[in-house]
Amino acid sequence: MARNHPAEARTLGNRVSRFDHTAIDDAIHGRLRLGIMAYLSTVSPAPFVELRAKVNATDGNLSTHLSKLEEAGYVRIEKTFSGKKPLTLIHLTKPGRSAWIEYLNRIQALLSAAE
């Protein structure tokens, strides 16, 4: 009977049966991007200024990290107006939500392996 290599990660439904550190999504794993994804998973869309305050970032830093998440397809940036004032809304996309859940499952597998 063939056995899986211990470092392999298999996904069964929404659960990861084994941990593989190389399977952690680098697009999410950065500290600021992690905060962005966590916040957007509960509040989406979020106004740029609200998100900036919640993750304690500068405009430039937040924009850079949002661009990385947008390139990965995890967020969508919508530029609109509220009255005559510009408003930027950040949306968590369906692929972004799926990636976030998978990320959490993989981190849980790491934590479980440490027990």
Biopython code that builds the backbone (N, CA, C, O; Angstrom):
import numpy as np
from Bio.PDB.StructureBuilder import StructureBuilder

atoms = [
    (1, "MET", "N", (0.838, -1.178, 0.000)),
    (1, "MET", "CA", (0.000, 0.000, 0.000)),
    (1, "MET", "C", (0.884, 1.243, 0.000)),
    (1, "MET", "O", (1.766, 1.374, 0.849)),
    (2, "ALA", "N", (0.659, 2.145, -0.933)),
    (2, "ALA", "CA", (1.461, 3.367, -1.036)),
    (2, "ALA", "C", (1.099, 4.331, 0.079)),
    (2, "ALA", "O", (-0.071, 4.505, 0.420)),
    (3, "ARG", "N", (2.119, 4.948, 0.636)),
    (3, "ARG", "CA", (1.899, 5.934, 1.696)),
    (3, "ARG", "C", (2.286, 7.299, 1.180)),
    (3, "ARG", "O", (3.198, 7.436, 0.364)),
    (4, "ASN", "N", (1.589, 8.302, 1.659)),
    (4, "ASN", "CA", (1.924, 9.681, 1.302)),
    (4, "ASN", "C", (3.153, 10.120, 2.064)),
    (4, "ASN", "O", (3.383, 9.701, 3.198)),
    (5, "HIS", "N", (3.939, 10.968, 1.430)),
    (5, "HIS", "CA", (5.084, 11.566, 2.103)),
    (5, "HIS", "C", (4.575, 12.412, 3.258)),
    (5, "HIS", "O", (3.587, 13.125, 3.083)),
    (6, "PRO", "N", (5.209, 12.371, 4.450)),
    (6, "PRO", "CA", (4.713, 13.120, 5.607)),
    (6, "PRO", "C", (4.568, 14.613, 5.376)),
    (6, "PRO", "O", (3.739, 15.249, 6.026)),
    (7, "ALA", "N", (5.344, 15.190, 4.477)),
    (7, "ALA", "CA", (5.271, 16.644, 4.269)),
    (7, "ALA", "C", (4.147, 17.047, 3.323)),
    (7, "ALA", "O", (3.860, 18.234, 3.164)),
    (8, "GLU", "N", (3.506, 16.055, 2.691)),
    (8, "GLU", "CA", (2.442, 16.392, 1.750)),
    (8, "GLU", "C", (1.213, 16.906, 2.481)),
    (8, "GLU", "O", (0.892, 16.455, 3.580)),
    (9, "ALA", "N", (0.541, 17.844, 1.863)),
    (9, "ALA", "CA", (-0.718, 18.361, 2.414)),
    (9, "ALA", "C", (-1.841, 17.925, 1.491)),
    (9, "ALA", "O", (-1.795, 18.166, 0.285)),
    (10, "ARG", "N", (-2.832, 17.292, 2.053)),
    (10, "ARG", "CA", (-4.006, 16.898, 1.284)),
    (10, "ARG", "C", (-5.192, 17.647, 1.845)),
    (10, "ARG", "O", (-5.316, 17.832, 3.056)),
    (11, "THR", "N", (-6.052, 18.071, 0.958)),
    (11, "THR", "CA", (-7.261, 18.753, 1.391)),
    (11, "THR", "C", (-8.421, 17.783, 1.278)),
    (11, "THR", "O", (-8.664, 17.214, 0.213)),
    (12, "LEU", "N", (-9.133, 17.596, 2.372)),
    (12, "LEU", "CA", (-10.332, 16.772, 2.395)),
    (12, "LEU", "C", (-11.479, 17.694, 2.744)),
    (12, "LEU", "O", (-11.652, 18.075, 3.902)),
    (13, "GLY", "N", (-12.273, 18.055, 1.729)),
    (13, "GLY", "CA", (-13.320, 19.047, 1.961)),
    (13, "GLY", "C", (-12.644, 20.351, 2.310)),
    (13, "GLY", "O", (-11.873, 20.880, 1.511)),
    (14, "ASN", "N", (-12.918, 20.879, 3.488)),
    (14, "ASN", "CA", (-12.290, 22.126, 3.936)),
    (14, "ASN", "C", (-11.195, 21.869, 4.959)),
    (14, "ASN", "O", (-10.691, 22.813, 5.568)),
    (15, "ARG", "N", (-10.819, 20.617, 5.160)),
    (15, "ARG", "CA", (-9.840, 20.309, 6.188)),
    (15, "ARG", "C", (-8.539, 19.840, 5.554)),
    (15, "ARG", "O", (-8.559, 19.118, 4.557)),
    (16, "VAL", "N", (-7.439, 20.233, 6.110)),
    (16, "VAL", "CA", (-6.127, 19.814, 5.636)),
    (16, "VAL", "C", (-5.685, 18.660, 6.521)),
    (16, "VAL", "O", (-5.648, 18.796, 7.744)),
    (17, "SER", "N", (-5.348, 17.518, 5.911)),
    (17, "SER", "CA", (-5.012, 16.345, 6.703)),
    (17, "SER", "C", (-3.559, 16.347, 7.172)),
    (17, "SER", "O", (-3.255, 15.778, 8.221)),
    (18, "ARG", "N", (-2.658, 16.972, 6.420)),
    (18, "ARG", "CA", (-1.253, 17.053, 6.820)),
    (18, "ARG", "C", (-0.753, 18.450, 6.513)),
    (18, "ARG", "O", (-1.252, 19.114, 5.606)),
    (19, "PHE", "N", (0.226, 18.886, 7.266)),
    (19, "PHE", "CA", (0.741, 20.238, 7.074)),
    (19, "PHE", "C", (1.945, 20.243, 6.147)),
    (19, "PHE", "O", (2.834, 19.398, 6.258)),
    (20, "ASP", "N", (1.963, 21.188, 5.248)),
    (20, "ASP", "CA", (3.091, 21.415, 4.354)),
    (20, "ASP", "C", (3.344, 22.918, 4.335)),
    (20, "ASP", "O", (2.567, 23.672, 3.750)),
    (21, "HIS", "N", (4.424, 23.354, 4.971)),
    (21, "HIS", "CA", (4.681, 24.795, 5.074)),
    (21, "HIS", "C", (4.836, 25.467, 3.712)),
    (21, "HIS", "O", (4.606, 26.670, 3.590)),
    (22, "THR", "N", (5.219, 24.713, 2.698)),
    (22, "THR", "CA", (5.372, 25.316, 1.373)),
    (22, "THR", "C", (4.026, 25.608, 0.715)),
    (22, "THR", "O", (3.974, 26.295, -0.305)),
    (23, "ALA", "N", (2.947, 25.098, 1.282)),
    (23, "ALA", "CA", (1.610, 25.318, 0.713)),
    (23, "ALA", "C", (0.953, 26.585, 1.247)),
    (23, "ALA", "O", (-0.152, 26.925, 0.824)),
    (24, "ILE", "N", (1.608, 27.288, 2.165)),
    (24, "ILE", "CA", (1.039, 28.530, 2.691)),
    (24, "ILE", "C", (1.120, 29.600, 1.605)),
    (24, "ILE", "O", (2.162, 29.789, 0.977)),
    (25, "ASP", "N", (0.028, 30.280, 1.402)),
    (25, "ASP", "CA", (-0.106, 31.284, 0.344)),
    (25, "ASP", "C", (0.702, 32.538, 0.686)),
    (25, "ASP", "O", (0.349, 33.278, 1.604)),
    (26, "ASP", "N", (1.783, 32.771, -0.055)),
    (26, "ASP", "CA", (2.639, 33.938, 0.192)),
    (26, "ASP", "C", (1.913, 35.255, -0.042)),
    (26, "ASP", "O", (2.254, 36.264, 0.577)),
    (27, "ALA", "N", (0.921, 35.264, -0.922)),
    (27, "ALA", "CA", (0.178, 36.504, -1.184)),
    (27, "ALA", "C", (-0.569, 36.966, 0.062)),
    (27, "ALA", "O", (-0.785, 38.164, 0.245)),
    (28, "ILE", "N", (-0.963, 36.032, 0.914)),
    (28, "ILE", "CA", (-1.697, 36.364, 2.137)),
    (28, "ILE", "C", (-0.771, 36.481, 3.336)),
    (28, "ILE", "O", (-1.023, 37.289, 4.230)),
    (29, "HIS", "N", (0.286, 35.695, 3.374)),
    (29, "HIS", "CA", (1.054, 35.493, 4.599)),
    (29, "HIS", "C", (1.795, 36.714, 5.133)),
    (29, "HIS", "O", (2.130, 36.736, 6.318)),
    (30, "GLY", "N", (2.061, 37.710, 4.330)),
    (30, "GLY", "CA", (2.698, 38.921, 4.851)),
    (30, "GLY", "C", (1.830, 39.559, 5.929)),
    (30, "GLY", "O", (0.603, 39.531, 5.829)),
    (31, "ARG", "N", (2.437, 40.121, 6.936)),
    (31, "ARG", "CA", (1.698, 40.629, 8.095)),
    (31, "ARG", "C", (0.585, 41.607, 7.718)),
    (31, "ARG", "O", (-0.544, 41.463, 8.189)),
    (32, "LEU", "N", (0.883, 42.588, 6.885)),
    (32, "LEU", "CA", (-0.140, 43.568, 6.518)),
    (32, "LEU", "C", (-1.219, 42.934, 5.640)),
    (32, "LEU", "O", (-2.406, 43.205, 5.822)),
    (33, "ARG", "N", (-0.810, 42.090, 4.689)),
    (33, "ARG", "CA", (-1.800, 41.427, 3.837)),
    (33, "ARG", "C", (-2.671, 40.477, 4.651)),
    (33, "ARG", "O", (-3.854, 40.312, 4.353)),
    (34, "LEU", "N", (-2.106, 39.861, 5.658)),
    (34, "LEU", "CA", (-2.881, 39.011, 6.565)),
    (34, "LEU", "C", (-3.951, 39.835, 7.275)),
    (34, "LEU", "O", (-5.103, 39.412, 7.373)),
    (35, "GLY", "N", (-3.571, 41.004, 7.768)),
    (35, "GLY", "CA", (-4.531, 41.894, 8.422)),
    (35, "GLY", "C", (-5.613, 42.366, 7.472)),
    (35, "GLY", "O", (-6.783, 42.447, 7.846)),
    (36, "ILE", "N", (-5.225, 42.676, 6.245)),
    (36, "ILE", "CA", (-6.194, 43.114, 5.234)),
    (36, "ILE", "C", (-7.210, 42.009, 4.971)),
    (36, "ILE", "O", (-8.416, 42.253, 4.977)),
    (37, "MET", "N", (-6.721, 40.803, 4.742)),
    (37, "MET", "CA", (-7.616, 39.683, 4.446)),
    (37, "MET", "C", (-8.519, 39.376, 5.634)),
    (37, "MET", "O", (-9.705, 39.099, 5.458)),
    (38, "ALA", "N", (-7.966, 39.425, 6.834)),
    (38, "ALA", "CA", (-8.773, 39.151, 8.026)),
    (38, "ALA", "C", (-9.899, 40.170, 8.151)),
    (38, "ALA", "O", (-11.044, 39.807, 8.421)),
    (39, "TYR", "N", (-9.575, 41.437, 7.956)),
    (39, "TYR", "CA", (-10.600, 42.475, 8.086)),
    (39, "TYR", "C", (-11.643, 42.352, 6.980)),
    (39, "TYR", "O", (-12.843, 42.436, 7.242)),
    (40, "LEU", "N", (-11.190, 42.155, 5.751)),
    (40, "LEU", "CA", (-12.138, 42.056, 4.642)),
    (40, "LEU", "C", (-13.017, 40.810, 4.736)),
    (40, "LEU", "O", (-14.115, 40.784, 4.179)),
    (41, "SER", "N", (-12.545, 39.784, 5.434)),
    (41, "SER", "CA", (-13.371, 38.579, 5.578)),
    (41, "SER", "C", (-14.585, 38.843, 6.459)),
    (41, "SER", "O", (-15.551, 38.080, 6.435)),
    (42, "THR", "N", (-14.538, 39.922, 7.235)),
    (42, "THR", "CA", (-15.672, 40.273, 8.098)),
    (42, "THR", "C", (-16.410, 41.508, 7.610)),
    (42, "THR", "O", (-17.600, 41.664, 7.881)),
    (43, "VAL", "N", (-15.716, 42.393, 6.891)),
    (43, "VAL", "CA", (-16.316, 43.643, 6.407)),
    (43, "VAL", "C", (-15.908, 43.832, 4.946)),
    (43, "VAL", "O", (-14.808, 44.305, 4.658)),
    (44, "SER", "N", (-16.784, 43.467, 4.045)),
    (44, "SER", "CA", (-16.468, 43.656, 2.631)),
    (44, "SER", "C", (-17.721, 44.112, 1.912)),
    (44, "SER", "O", (-18.747, 43.437, 1.998)),
    (45, "PRO", "N", (-17.677, 45.230, 1.206)),
    (45, "PRO", "CA", (-16.487, 46.035, 0.954)),
    (45, "PRO", "C", (-16.162, 46.940, 2.129)),
    (45, "PRO", "O", (-17.017, 47.267, 2.952)),
    (46, "ALA", "N", (-14.900, 47.333, 2.179)),
    (46, "ALA", "CA", (-14.440, 48.280, 3.194)),
    (46, "ALA", "C", (-13.889, 49.513, 2.493)),
    (46, "ALA", "O", (-13.128, 49.389, 1.534)),
    (47, "PRO", "N", (-14.262, 50.698, 2.958)),
    (47, "PRO", "CA", (-13.647, 51.908, 2.409)),
    (47, "PRO", "C", (-12.137, 51.906, 2.678)),
    (47, "PRO", "O", (-11.687, 51.462, 3.735)),
    (48, "PHE", "N", (-11.375, 52.397, 1.726)),
    (48, "PHE", "CA", (-9.917, 52.448, 1.852)),
    (48, "PHE", "C", (-9.492, 53.104, 3.163)),
    (48, "PHE", "O", (-8.622, 52.579, 3.858)),
    (49, "VAL", "N", (-10.092, 54.245, 3.512)),
    (49, "VAL", "CA", (-9.669, 54.971, 4.721)),
    (49, "VAL", "C", (-9.972, 54.171, 5.982)),
    (49, "VAL", "O", (-9.210, 54.230, 6.946)),
    (50, "GLU", "N", (-11.066, 53.428, 5.988)),
    (50, "GLU", "CA", (-11.397, 52.575, 7.136)),
    (50, "GLU", "C", (-10.407, 51.423, 7.247)),
    (50, "GLU", "O", (-9.913, 51.121, 8.334)),
    (51, "LEU", "N", (-10.120, 50.783, 6.119)),
    (51, "LEU", "CA", (-9.168, 49.676, 6.101)),
    (51, "LEU", "C", (-7.788, 50.154, 6.529)),
    (51, "LEU", "O", (-7.101, 49.478, 7.294)),
    (52, "ARG", "N", (-7.384, 51.321, 6.035)),
    (52, "ARG", "CA", (-6.084, 51.898, 6.405)),
    (52, "ARG", "C", (-5.987, 52.066, 7.916)),
    (52, "ARG", "O", (-4.959, 51.741, 8.510)),
    (53, "ALA", "N", (-7.047, 52.570, 8.543)),
    (53, "ALA", "CA", (-7.051, 52.770, 9.993)),
    (53, "ALA", "C", (-7.029, 51.430, 10.734)),
    (53, "ALA", "O", (-6.323, 51.289, 11.732)),
    (54, "LYS", "N", (-7.788, 50.458, 10.257)),
    (54, "LYS", "CA", (-7.880, 49.160, 10.941)),
    (54, "LYS", "C", (-6.565, 48.401, 10.915)),
    (54, "LYS", "O", (-6.228, 47.714, 11.880)),
    (55, "VAL", "N", (-5.814, 48.515, 9.820)),
    (55, "VAL", "CA", (-4.550, 47.776, 9.727)),
    (55, "VAL", "C", (-3.341, 48.647, 10.049)),
    (55, "VAL", "O", (-2.198, 48.196, 9.976)),
    (56, "ASN", "N", (-3.611, 49.908, 10.409)),
    (56, "ASN", "CA", (-2.557, 50.838, 10.833)),
    (56, "ASN", "C", (-1.451, 50.961, 9.780)),
    (56, "ASN", "O", (-0.276, 50.724, 10.062)),
    (57, "ALA", "N", (-1.850, 51.335, 8.569)),
    (57, "ALA", "CA", (-0.901, 51.454, 7.464)),
    (57, "ALA", "C", (-0.939, 52.862, 6.891)),
    (57, "ALA", "O", (-1.898, 53.607, 7.094)),
    (58, "THR", "N", (0.113, 53.210, 6.175)),
    (58, "THR", "CA", (0.113, 54.468, 5.428)),
    (58, "THR", "C", (-0.620, 54.240, 4.108)),
    (58, "THR", "O", (-0.839, 53.099, 3.704)),
    (59, "ASP", "N", (-0.993, 55.315, 3.449)),
    (59, "ASP", "CA", (-1.663, 55.201, 2.148)),
    (59, "ASP", "C", (-0.819, 54.392, 1.165)),
    (59, "ASP", "O", (-1.316, 53.470, 0.518)),
    (60, "GLY", "N", (0.455, 54.747, 1.062)),
    (60, "GLY", "CA", (1.337, 54.083, 0.104)),
    (60, "GLY", "C", (1.548, 52.616, 0.413)),
    (60, "GLY", "O", (1.514, 51.775, -0.486)),
    (61, "ASN", "N", (1.768, 52.303, 1.693)),
    (61, "ASN", "CA", (1.988, 50.921, 2.095)),
    (61, "ASN", "C", (0.741, 50.084, 1.835)),
    (61, "ASN", "O", (0.833, 48.977, 1.305)),
    (62, "LEU", "N", (-0.423, 50.607, 2.207)),
    (62, "LEU", "CA", (-1.670, 49.875, 1.979)),
    (62, "LEU", "C", (-1.902, 49.677, 0.483)),
    (62, "LEU", "O", (-2.293, 48.590, 0.058)),
    (63, "SER", "N", (-1.669, 50.704, -0.311)),
    (63, "SER", "CA", (-1.854, 50.596, -1.764)),
    (63, "SER", "C", (-0.961, 49.520, -2.365)),
    (63, "SER", "O", (-1.400, 48.753, -3.222)),
    (64, "THR", "N", (0.286, 49.460, -1.920)),
    (64, "THR", "CA", (1.223, 48.455, -2.418)),
    (64, "THR", "C", (0.727, 47.050, -2.114)),
    (64, "THR", "O", (0.734, 46.182, -2.988)),
    (65, "HIS", "N", (0.298, 46.826, -0.884)),
    (65, "HIS", "CA", (-0.157, 45.491, -0.490)),
    (65, "HIS", "C", (-1.496, 45.138, -1.129)),
    (65, "HIS", "O", (-1.733, 43.977, -1.463)),
    (66, "LEU", "N", (-2.363, 46.115, -1.301)),
    (66, "LEU", "CA", (-3.621, 45.858, -2.005)),
    (66, "LEU", "C", (-3.360, 45.480, -3.459)),
    (66, "LEU", "O", (-4.064, 44.640, -4.019)),
    (67, "SER", "N", (-2.358, 46.092, -4.069)),
    (67, "SER", "CA", (-2.004, 45.747, -5.452)),
    (67, "SER", "C", (-1.583, 44.290, -5.556)),
    (67, "SER", "O", (-1.952, 43.603, -6.509)),
    (68, "LYS", "N", (-0.813, 43.812, -4.582)),
    (68, "LYS", "CA", (-0.386, 42.405, -4.580)),
    (68, "LYS", "C", (-1.588, 41.479, -4.442)),
    (68, "LYS", "O", (-1.671, 40.455, -5.120)),
    (69, "LEU", "N", (-2.515, 41.841, -3.563)),
    (69, "LEU", "CA", (-3.716, 41.020, -3.389)),
    (69, "LEU", "C", (-4.619, 41.093, -4.619)),
    (69, "LEU", "O", (-5.278, 40.115, -4.972)),
    (70, "GLU", "N", (-4.646, 42.246, -5.262)),
    (70, "GLU", "CA", (-5.441, 42.401, -6.481)),
    (70, "GLU", "C", (-4.845, 41.561, -7.613)),
    (70, "GLU", "O", (-5.584, 40.922, -8.362)),
    (71, "GLU", "N", (-3.523, 41.557, -7.743)),
    (71, "GLU", "CA", (-2.847, 40.742, -8.761)),
    (71, "GLU", "C", (-3.142, 39.260, -8.565)),
    (71, "GLU", "O", (-3.252, 38.508, -9.533)),
    (72, "ALA", "N", (-3.270, 38.844, -7.300)),
    (72, "ALA", "CA", (-3.584, 37.448, -6.988)),
    (72, "ALA", "C", (-5.063, 37.138, -7.224)),
    (72, "ALA", "O", (-5.462, 35.974, -7.205)),
    (73, "GLY", "N", (-5.871, 38.166, -7.445)),
    (73, "GLY", "CA", (-7.299, 37.970, -7.657)),
    (73, "GLY", "C", (-8.100, 37.895, -6.371)),
    (73, "GLY", "O", (-9.260, 37.483, -6.387)),
    (74, "TYR", "N", (-7.494, 38.290, -5.251)),
    (74, "TYR", "CA", (-8.137, 38.148, -3.943)),
    (74, "TYR", "C", (-8.979, 39.353, -3.555)),
    (74, "TYR", "O", (-9.919, 39.223, -2.771)),
    (75, "VAL", "N", (-8.657, 40.518, -4.089)),
    (75, "VAL", "CA", (-9.457, 41.709, -3.810)),
    (75, "VAL", "C", (-9.778, 42.417, -5.119)),
    (75, "VAL", "O", (-9.090, 42.258, -6.127)),
    (76, "ARG", "N", (-10.836, 43.196, -5.066)),
    (76, "ARG", "CA", (-11.212, 44.056, -6.185)),
    (76, "ARG", "C", (-11.302, 45.467, -5.641)),
    (76, "ARG", "O", (-11.922, 45.705, -4.605)),
    (77, "ILE", "N", (-10.679, 46.404, -6.344)),
    (77, "ILE", "CA", (-10.666, 47.799, -5.915)),
    (77, "ILE", "C", (-11.643, 48.571, -6.793)),
    (77, "ILE", "O", (-11.521, 48.591, -8.017)),
    (78, "GLU", "N", (-12.608, 49.202, -6.143)),
    (78, "GLU", "CA", (-13.643, 49.963, -6.845)),
    (78, "GLU", "C", (-13.483, 51.438, -6.508)),
    (78, "GLU", "O", (-13.490, 51.822, -5.339)),
    (79, "LYS", "N", (-13.341, 52.247, -7.526)),
    (79, "LYS", "CA", (-13.249, 53.701, -7.330)),
    (79, "LYS", "C", (-14.573, 54.312, -7.749)),
    (79, "LYS", "O", (-15.029, 54.134, -8.879)),
    (80, "THR", "N", (-15.182, 55.037, -6.816)),
    (80, "THR", "CA", (-16.496, 55.616, -7.052)),
    (80, "THR", "C", (-16.563, 56.974, -6.363)),
    (80, "THR", "O", (-15.539, 57.522, -5.955)),
    (81, "PHE", "N", (-17.752, 57.504, -6.239)),
    (81, "PHE", "CA", (-17.945, 58.783, -5.556)),
    (81, "PHE", "C", (-19.050, 58.647, -4.526)),
    (81, "PHE", "O", (-20.009, 57.898, -4.712)),
    (82, "SER", "N", (-18.898, 59.381, -3.444)),
    (82, "SER", "CA", (-19.943, 59.544, -2.441)),
    (82, "SER", "C", (-20.284, 61.027, -2.481)),
    (82, "SER", "O", (-19.593, 61.857, -1.891)),
    (83, "GLY", "N", (-21.360, 61.339, -3.186)),
    (83, "GLY", "CA", (-21.629, 62.748, -3.466)),
    (83, "GLY", "C", (-20.573, 63.223, -4.439)),
    (83, "GLY", "O", (-20.434, 62.672, -5.531)),
    (84, "LYS", "N", (-19.824, 64.251, -4.047)),
    (84, "LYS", "CA", (-18.744, 64.752, -4.904)),
    (84, "LYS", "C", (-17.366, 64.289, -4.433)),
    (84, "LYS", "O", (-16.350, 64.640, -5.033)),
    (85, "LYS", "N", (-17.334, 63.498, -3.352)),
    (85, "LYS", "CA", (-16.055, 63.035, -2.810)),
    (85, "LYS", "C", (-15.693, 61.669, -3.384)),
    (85, "LYS", "O", (-16.542, 60.780, -3.457)),
    (86, "PRO", "N", (-14.433, 61.499, -3.792)),
    (86, "PRO", "CA", (-14.011, 60.178, -4.266)),
    (86, "PRO", "C", (-14.055, 59.163, -3.118)),
    (86, "PRO", "O", (-13.769, 59.489, -1.966)),
    (87, "LEU", "N", (-14.416, 57.946, -3.460)),
    (87, "LEU", "CA", (-14.512, 56.866, -2.482)),
    (87, "LEU", "C", (-13.912, 55.616, -3.109)),
    (87, "LEU", "O", (-14.303, 55.206, -4.202)),
    (88, "THR", "N", (-12.960, 55.016, -2.404)),
    (88, "THR", "CA", (-12.363, 53.767, -2.865)),
    (88, "THR", "C", (-12.842, 52.659, -1.946)),
    (88, "THR", "O", (-12.646, 52.712, -0.732)),
    (89, "LEU", "N", (-13.474, 51.651, -2.541)),
    (89, "LEU", "CA", (-13.971, 50.503, -1.793)),
    (89, "LEU", "C", (-13.136, 49.280, -2.136)),
    (89, "LEU", "O", (-12.799, 49.049, -3.297)),
    (90, "ILE", "N", (-12.810, 48.506, -1.121)),
    (90, "ILE", "CA", (-12.032, 47.288, -1.308)),
    (90, "ILE", "C", (-12.954, 46.103, -1.044)),
    (90, "ILE", "O", (-13.527, 45.974, 0.037)),
    (91, "HIS", "N", (-13.086, 45.244, -2.048)),
    (91, "HIS", "CA", (-13.953, 44.072, -1.959)),
    (91, "HIS", "C", (-13.099, 42.807, -1.857)),
    (91, "HIS", "O", (-12.092, 42.686, -2.555)),
    (92, "LEU", "N", (-13.483, 41.881, -1.008)),
    (92, "LEU", "CA", (-12.891, 40.548, -0.998)),
    (92, "LEU", "C", (-13.624, 39.743, -2.071)),
    (92, "LEU", "O", (-14.851, 39.648, -2.040)),
    (93, "THR", "N", (-12.891, 39.169, -3.009)),
    (93, "THR", "CA", (-13.514, 38.408, -4.094)),
    (93, "THR", "C", (-13.831, 36.988, -3.623)),
    (93, "THR", "O", (-13.373, 36.563, -2.562)),
    (94, "LYS", "N", (-14.612, 36.264, -4.412)),
    (94, "LYS", "CA", (-14.895, 34.857, -4.081)),
    (94, "LYS", "C", (-13.609, 34.034, -4.030)),
    (94, "LYS", "O", (-13.418, 33.262, -3.092)),
    (95, "PRO", "N", (-12.715, 34.183, -5.029)),
    (95, "PRO", "CA", (-11.443, 33.462, -4.919)),
    (95, "PRO", "C", (-10.636, 33.909, -3.693)),
    (95, "PRO", "O", (-9.926, 33.107, -3.088)),
    (96, "GLY", "N", (-10.749, 35.180, -3.336)),
    (96, "GLY", "CA", (-10.062, 35.679, -2.144)),
    (96, "GLY", "C", (-10.593, 35.043, -0.879)),
    (96, "GLY", "O", (-9.819, 34.678, 0.006)),
    (97, "ARG", "N", (-11.912, 34.906, -0.781)),
    (97, "ARG", "CA", (-12.513, 34.257, 0.394)),
    (97, "ARG", "C", (-12.087, 32.794, 0.460)),
    (97, "ARG", "O", (-11.762, 32.288, 1.534)),
    (98, "SER", "N", (-12.087, 32.115, -0.683)),
    (98, "SER", "CA", (-11.650, 30.717, -0.720)),
    (98, "SER", "C", (-10.189, 30.587, -0.304)),
    (98, "SER", "O", (-9.834, 29.688, 0.459)),
    (99, "ALA", "N", (-9.344, 31.484, -0.806)),
    (99, "ALA", "CA", (-7.921, 31.461, -0.447)),
    (99, "ALA", "C", (-7.739, 31.740, 1.040)),
    (99, "ALA", "O", (-6.878, 31.140, 1.683)),
    (100, "TRP", "N", (-8.548, 32.649, 1.592)),
    (100, "TRP", "CA", (-8.478, 32.981, 3.016)),
    (100, "TRP", "C", (-8.838, 31.759, 3.857)),
    (100, "TRP", "O", (-8.149, 31.457, 4.832)),
    (101, "ILE", "N", (-9.898, 31.059, 3.494)),
    (101, "ILE", "CA", (-10.314, 29.864, 4.241)),
    (101, "ILE", "C", (-9.248, 28.782, 4.138)),
    (101, "ILE", "O", (-8.936, 28.125, 5.131)),
    (102, "GLU", "N", (-8.691, 28.593, 2.956)),
    (102, "GLU", "CA", (-7.618, 27.608, 2.780)),
    (102, "GLU", "C", (-6.391, 27.991, 3.610)),
    (102, "GLU", "O", (-5.761, 27.126, 4.220)),
    (103, "TYR", "N", (-6.056, 29.266, 3.635)),
    (103, "TYR", "CA", (-4.937, 29.751, 4.443)),
    (103, "TYR", "C", (-5.172, 29.407, 5.916)),
    (103, "TYR", "O", (-4.279, 28.889, 6.586)),
    (104, "LEU", "N", (-6.371, 29.697, 6.414)),
    (104, "LEU", "CA", (-6.690, 29.399, 7.816)),
    (104, "LEU", "C", (-6.602, 27.908, 8.096)),
    (104, "LEU", "O", (-6.116, 27.508, 9.154)),
    (105, "ASN", "N", (-7.067, 27.076, 7.163)),
    (105, "ASN", "CA", (-6.970, 25.626, 7.334)),
    (105, "ASN", "C", (-5.520, 25.171, 7.409)),
    (105, "ASN", "O", (-5.175, 24.301, 8.209)),
    (106, "ARG", "N", (-4.680, 25.758, 6.581)),
    (106, "ARG", "CA", (-3.260, 25.365, 6.592)),
    (106, "ARG", "C", (-2.559, 25.819, 7.876)),
    (106, "ARG", "O", (-1.718, 25.099, 8.413)),
    (107, "ILE", "N", (-2.902, 26.993, 8.357)),
    (107, "ILE", "CA", (-2.325, 27.452, 9.630)),
    (107, "ILE", "C", (-2.814, 26.557, 10.768)),
    (107, "ILE", "O", (-2.044, 26.227, 11.670)),
    (108, "GLN", "N", (-4.089, 26.164, 10.732)),
    (108, "GLN", "CA", (-4.618, 25.258, 11.752)),
    (108, "GLN", "C", (-3.874, 23.929, 11.727)),
    (108, "GLN", "O", (-3.601, 23.351, 12.780)),
    (109, "ALA", "N", (-3.543, 23.438, 10.529)),
    (109, "ALA", "CA", (-2.778, 22.201, 10.416)),
    (109, "ALA", "C", (-1.403, 22.355, 11.057)),
    (109, "ALA", "O", (-0.921, 21.432, 11.715)),
    (110, "LEU", "N", (-0.774, 23.498, 10.876)),
    (110, "LEU", "CA", (0.518, 23.765, 11.509)),
    (110, "LEU", "C", (0.375, 23.755, 13.024)),
    (110, "LEU", "O", (1.188, 23.151, 13.724)),
    (111, "LEU", "N", (-0.644, 24.415, 13.524)),
    (111, "LEU", "CA", (-0.863, 24.468, 14.969)),
    (111, "LEU", "C", (-1.177, 23.086, 15.529)),
    (111, "LEU", "O", (-0.706, 22.731, 16.609)),
    (112, "SER", "N", (-1.963, 22.314, 14.807)),
    (112, "SER", "CA", (-2.301, 20.962, 15.255)),
    (112, "SER", "C", (-1.067, 20.072, 15.277)),
    (112, "SER", "O", (-0.918, 19.236, 16.169)),
    (113, "ALA", "N", (-0.189, 20.247, 14.306)),
    (113, "ALA", "CA", (1.036, 19.449, 14.252)),
    (113, "ALA", "C", (1.952, 19.748, 15.428)),
    (113, "ALA", "O", (2.761, 18.906, 15.819)),
    (114, "ALA", "N", (1.830, 20.939, 15.991)),
    (114, "ALA", "CA", (2.686, 21.341, 17.109)),
    (114, "ALA", "C", (2.182, 20.809, 18.448)),
    (114, "ALA", "O", (2.889, 20.889, 19.453)),
    (115, "GLU", "N", (0.975, 20.271, 18.467)),
    (115, "GLU", "CA", (0.403, 19.783, 19.738)),
    (115, "GLU", "C", (1.016, 18.484, 20.167)),
    (115, "GLU", "O", (0.648, 17.942, 21.210)),
]
sb = StructureBuilder()
sb.init_structure("model")
sb.init_model(0)
sb.init_chain("A")
sb.init_seg("    ")
for serial, (resi, resn, name, xyz) in enumerate(atoms, 1):
    if name == "N":
        sb.init_residue(resn, " ", resi, " ")
    sb.init_atom(name, np.array(xyz, "f"), 0.0, 1.0, " ", f" {name:<3s}", serial, name[0])
structure = sb.get_structure()
